[in-house]
Amino acid sequence: MICFTNIFIYAVVSVGVALFFFQQMAGINAVVYYSTAVFRSAGIASDVAASALVGASNVLGKFLLSFFLNQVHV
């Protein structure tokens, strides 16, 4: 329980838990699940290409987030 002794660490952990909760409540899993159907209706015929686009955007977003979080020393 050392993470709750420092107020800064407690705040960071609280924000992380809140983000996890709101991602689950926002239905991001449903967005990923139906992404192939959305891309198909947009004109991309290949389900593999649609899944690759979603996966690539997830990886790119995580790298950008890691970079920006390192800039503020969190």
N, C-alpha and C positions, 0 to 999 in steps of 0.2 A: 504494500500500500504506500510505497515511497512516492508514487506519482501524485498523491493527494496532499503531501506535506508542503510543496511549493505551489504558490497560487498561480504562477505562470504556467507550470506544467499542468496543473488542474484545468486551467483555461484552454490549453491546447488539446488536452484529452477530451474535454467537454465539446469543443468545436468538432473534433473528429467523430465523436459519437453522434452528435446532432446531424452532421453531414451524412453519415451512414444511414441514420433513421430516415431522413428526408429523401434520400435516393431510393430507398425501398418503398416509401410511401408514394413517391412520384411515379413509380412504375417503370423505371428504366429497363427492367428486365422485359417488360412487355414491348418497349420500343425496340430492343434488340431482337426479340422474337419475331416481331412483325416487320422488321426492316426489309427483309427480302420481298415481301408483298408490296411494300411501299416503293421500293426501287423498281420492281417489275411494272407497277402502274405508271412509273415515271419514264419507262421506256428501256430500262436495262434488262435484257432478257436473261442474263446469266445470274443464277442465285449465288454462285461462287464469287463472282465479281462484287455483288452486293454485300456479301458477308466480308469480303476482303476490305471493302471501303469502310464498313463499320468497325472492323478490327483495327485498321490503320488509323482511323480517327481516334479510337480509344487509346492506342499506343502513343500517338502524337500528343493528345491531350495530357496524358500522364507525364510524358517527358517535359512538356511545357510547364505543367504544374510543379514538377520537381525543381525545375530551373528557377521559377519565380519564388518558390518557397525558400530555396537556398539563398536567394538574393536578400531576403528579409531575415535570414538567420533563424528560421524556425526549426 
